């Protein structure tokens, strides 16, 4: 059966029971975006959550283990993130998202030429270990200085120095809560959130896994990195 995102949000418990017998296809604006499926250990792709959908429910979000997550993504063409046991199915980026991301990445690339650290863009898996828990995310842009943490298979096992997320209505809660906490506790030094709708860039800096400072840059201003002295990005050029 099908249900809208609003129906899922308001009646999550009801649809959770329904998906024990049949899949529930979740729609947004008439378009199929995700599905809820019954738990079957041997069934691949049994549980998908679209971006931001952990906020659909007032109950605790459904969680799976890291091993289950790895089975889910194995061989899948979809892009996923795994934060605190919750799986997020990445939505296809919009034109606004891509243009914002590409402008920031281009600015970063020019500044980091012939420097030790280098910027990269999504999809690029980063695994964070916080206690015994693992989380896997794909920052829109990340800056890596510890290239020695890339193994022979091209997998990165380090901690980015700086990450950038392009905020959208569907990722707002995740970017400002789950990812903010993950990057802070995971050892990232600087976190940028680019907000195309507000035409604003917010920069969070972390020291000893706590927020050290928060800076906001708007139109007619240049966003300035704290940890990379001299690196600036024109907000006008980005948006």
C-alpha positions as CSV (number, residue, x, y, z in Angstrom):
1,X,0.0,0.0,0.0
2,X,1.0,3.7,-0.3
3,X,1.0,6.5,2.3
4,X,2.1,10.1,2.1
5,X,4.9,11.4,4.3
6,X,2.4,13.3,6.4
7,X,0.3,10.2,7.0
8,X,3.5,8.3,8.1
9,X,4.5,11.2,10.4
10,X,1.1,11.3,12.1
11,X,0.4,7.6,12.2
12,X,3.8,5.9,12.3
13,X,2.8,3.2,14.8
14,X,-0.1,2.2,12.6
15,X,2.0,1.9,9.4
16,X,4.7,0.1,11.4
17,X,2.2,-2.6,12.2
18,X,0.9,-2.7,8.6
19,X,4.4,-3.3,7.2
20,X,4.6,-6.5,9.1
21,X,2.3,-8.0,6.4
22,X,3.0,-5.8,3.4
23,X,5.4,-3.1,2.2
24,X,4.3,0.5,2.8
25,X,5.5,2.8,-0.1
26,X,6.1,6.4,1.1
27,X,5.2,9.2,-1.3
28,X,6.0,12.9,-1.3
29,X,4.2,15.2,-3.7
30,X,2.9,12.2,-5.6
31,X,6.4,10.7,-6.0
32,X,7.6,7.4,-4.4
33,X,10.6,8.2,-2.2
34,X,11.0,5.3,0.3
35,X,9.4,2.2,1.8
36,X,8.8,0.5,5.1
37,X,9.3,-3.2,5.0
38,X,8.9,-6.1,7.4
39,X,12.0,-7.3,9.3
40,X,13.4,-10.4,7.6
41,X,17.1,-11.1,8.4
42,X,17.8,-12.6,5.0
43,X,15.9,-10.0,3.0
44,X,18.2,-7.3,1.4
45,X,17.0,-3.7,1.4
46,X,14.3,-4.7,3.9
47,X,14.1,-1.2,5.5
48,X,14.6,2.1,3.8
49,X,14.3,5.5,5.3
50,X,14.4,8.6,3.2
51,X,16.4,11.7,4.3
52,X,14.9,13.3,7.4
53,X,12.3,10.6,7.9
54,X,13.6,9.8,11.4
55,X,11.7,12.9,12.3
56,X,8.4,11.4,11.0
57,X,7.8,9.6,14.2
58,X,7.4,10.9,17.8
59,X,8.5,7.4,18.9
60,X,12.1,6.3,18.9
61,X,13.4,5.8,15.4
62,X,13.8,2.2,14.1
63,X,17.4,1.1,14.4
64,X,19.5,-1.7,12.9
65,X,23.0,-2.9,13.6
66,X,26.1,-1.9,11.7
67,X,26.4,-5.4,10.3
68,X,22.8,-5.2,9.0
69,X,23.6,-1.8,7.5
70,X,26.6,-3.3,5.7
71,X,24.5,-6.1,4.2
72,X,22.0,-3.4,3.1
73,X,24.5,-1.4,1.2
74,X,26.4,-4.3,-0.3
75,X,25.9,-4.2,-4.1
76,X,23.2,-1.5,-3.8
77,X,23.0,1.3,-6.3
78,X,21.4,3.6,-3.7
79,X,23.4,5.9,-1.4
80,X,22.9,5.5,2.3
81,X,24.0,7.1,5.6
82,X,24.0,5.4,8.9
83,X,23.9,7.6,12.0
84,X,23.4,6.2,15.5
85,X,21.8,3.0,14.2
86,X,19.3,4.8,11.9
87,X,19.5,4.4,8.1
88,X,19.0,7.3,5.8
89,X,18.3,6.8,2.1
90,X,19.9,9.7,0.3
91,X,17.6,11.6,-1.9
92,X,18.7,12.7,-5.4
93,X,20.3,16.2,-5.1
94,X,18.5,19.1,-6.6
95,X,20.0,21.6,-9.0
96,X,20.3,24.2,-6.3
97,X,22.1,21.7,-4.0
98,X,24.5,20.7,-6.8
99,X,25.2,24.3,-7.9
100,X,25.9,25.4,-4.2
101,X,28.1,22.4,-3.6
102,X,30.1,22.8,-6.8
103,X,30.8,26.5,-6.1
104,X,32.1,25.8,-2.6
105,X,34.1,22.8,-3.8
106,X,35.6,24.9,-6.7
107,X,36.6,27.6,-4.2
108,X,38.2,25.0,-1.9
109,X,40.0,23.4,-4.7
110,X,41.7,26.6,-5.8
111,X,42.8,27.5,-2.3
112,X,44.1,24.0,-1.5
113,X,46.3,23.7,-4.6
114,X,49.8,22.5,-3.8
115,X,48.8,22.1,-0.1
116,X,48.9,19.0,2.0
117,X,45.2,18.9,2.6
118,X,42.8,18.3,-0.2
119,X,39.0,18.7,-0.7
120,X,36.7,15.9,-1.9
121,X,33.0,15.7,-2.7
122,X,30.2,13.2,-2.2
123,X,29.7,10.3,-2.5
124,X,32.7,9.7,-0.2
125,X,32.1,7.4,2.8
126,X,33.5,8.4,6.2
127,X,33.1,6.1,9.1
128,X,33.1,7.5,12.6
129,X,33.8,5.4,15.7
130,X,32.2,6.8,18.9
131,X,32.6,4.4,21.7
132,X,31.5,1.0,20.4
133,X,29.1,2.6,17.9
134,X,29.9,3.2,14.2
135,X,28.3,5.7,11.9
136,X,28.8,6.1,8.2
137,X,28.1,9.3,6.4
138,X,28.7,11.0,3.1
139,X,29.5,14.7,3.6
140,X,28.7,16.9,0.6
141,X,32.3,18.2,0.8
142,X,35.2,17.2,3.1
143,X,38.8,18.2,3.5
144,X,41.3,15.4,4.3
145,X,44.7,16.0,5.7
146,X,45.5,12.4,6.9
147,X,46.0,10.8,3.5
148,X,47.9,8.0,5.2
149,X,44.5,6.8,6.5
150,X,43.5,5.7,3.0
151,X,44.1,1.9,2.6
152,X,45.1,-0.1,-0.5
153,X,41.5,-0.5,-1.5
154,X,40.9,3.3,-1.6
155,X,38.9,3.3,1.6
156,X,39.3,6.2,4.0
157,X,39.6,5.4,7.7
158,X,40.6,8.8,9.1
159,X,38.8,11.9,10.4
160,X,38.2,14.9,8.0
161,X,39.5,18.2,9.3
162,X,36.5,20.1,7.8
163,X,33.2,19.0,6.4
164,X,30.5,20.9,4.6
165,X,26.8,20.0,4.3
166,X,24.3,21.7,1.9
167,X,21.1,22.1,3.8
168,X,17.7,21.4,2.3
169,X,14.2,21.2,3.9
170,X,14.5,17.4,4.0
171,X,17.9,17.3,5.6
172,X,17.6,20.3,8.0
173,X,17.0,18.3,11.1
174,X,19.7,15.8,10.3
175,X,22.3,18.4,9.5
176,X,21.6,20.5,12.6
177,X,21.2,17.7,15.1
178,X,22.4,14.2,14.2
179,X,25.3,15.3,12.0
180,X,26.3,18.2,14.2
181,X,26.6,15.9,17.2
182,X,28.4,13.2,15.1
183,X,31.0,15.5,13.7
184,X,31.6,17.1,17.1
185,X,32.0,13.8,18.9
186,X,33.8,12.2,16.0
187,X,36.7,14.6,16.1
188,X,36.0,16.9,13.1
189,X,37.5,20.4,13.8
190,X,35.2,22.5,11.6
191,X,31.7,22.1,10.2
192,X,30.1,24.3,7.6
193,X,26.4,24.3,6.9
194,X,25.5,26.1,3.6
195,X,21.8,27.2,3.5
196,X,20.8,28.1,0.0
197,X,17.3,29.2,1.0
198,X,18.6,31.7,3.6
199,X,21.7,32.4,1.6
200,X,23.8,31.9,4.6
201,X,26.8,29.8,5.7
202,X,27.1,28.8,9.4
203,X,30.5,27.6,10.7
204,X,30.8,25.5,13.8
205,X,34.3,24.9,15.3
206,X,35.0,22.1,17.8
207,X,37.7,21.8,20.5
208,X,38.0,18.7,22.6
209,X,34.7,17.4,21.0
210,X,32.7,20.4,22.2
211,X,31.4,23.4,20.3
212,X,34.0,26.2,20.5
213,X,32.4,28.8,18.4
214,X,29.7,29.5,15.9
215,X,30.0,32.0,13.1
216,X,27.4,33.1,10.5
217,X,28.1,34.7,7.2
218,X,25.5,36.2,4.9
219,X,25.3,38.0,1.5
220,X,28.0,40.6,1.0
221,X,30.3,38.7,3.4
222,X,33.1,36.2,3.0
223,X,32.9,33.0,5.0
224,X,36.3,32.5,6.7
225,X,37.7,29.1,7.8
226,X,39.0,29.1,11.4
227,X,41.4,26.2,11.1
228,X,42.6,27.0,7.6
229,X,43.8,30.6,8.1
230,X,43.3,32.7,5.0
231,X,40.7,30.4,3.3
232,X,37.6,32.4,2.5
233,X,34.5,31.8,0.4
234,X,32.3,34.6,-1.0
235,X,28.7,34.0,0.1
236,X,27.6,36.0,-3.0
237,X,29.5,33.7,-5.3
238,X,28.1,30.6,-3.6
239,X,24.4,31.6,-3.8
